[in-house]
């Protein structure tokens, strides 16, 4: 079965909105904060290490990893996203490629770190994505991800606000489906099957959910720019407790 399409643009409103780019902009700070924690815990240094970003979109996270000192490959299933990432590149030496998460076409045991973004919650082939991650990671390599829990509130936000309600829609209908949203325990079981035993889970959310609503509506109406979104939507990590909507986690490739 083919993976769910990795569509970036929704042009239904007066202003074209790239839902993945909005997520990347608002999630960037917590993604990098969590990554730094993981790197410290596993003793991985960026210098001399290779990192792979899957679901890289316009390349924001890939550029963040390159600035930390990693040699970075950025992969996305959308040719349009790859082109936008290449246009935004600022000479950091990132390699960009268009490839699905299930079949990356990269060498075995070739990366020390892999970050999977905006992918696990849309794929129909979760086991294939994780098996491919295990294949390209070196033994002891870190697999880091963020994704969406399956709860009543997450359904309201992702199935309703983000893709069904006209005033806040930022992705095409059908991008998210309830059965593709995975609870942390379900994902941990899938990770273990792939030889990627889960290490931890941290919830993350906007400090004030109303700010996310205002940002989404403002960006859709064209009254806010991309550059204004991160400051408006202050995302925070919660290491303890159960994630209500979104969560980050990591696993270590079993030798």
Helices and strands as residue ranges (DSSP letters): E 9-10, E 17-18, H 19-42, E 50-54, H 60-68, E 71-76, H 79-88, E 95-98, E 111-116, H 126-136, E 137-148, H 152-154, I 155-161, G 178-180, H 184-193, E 196-206, H 209-221, H 226-232, E 235-238, E 246-253
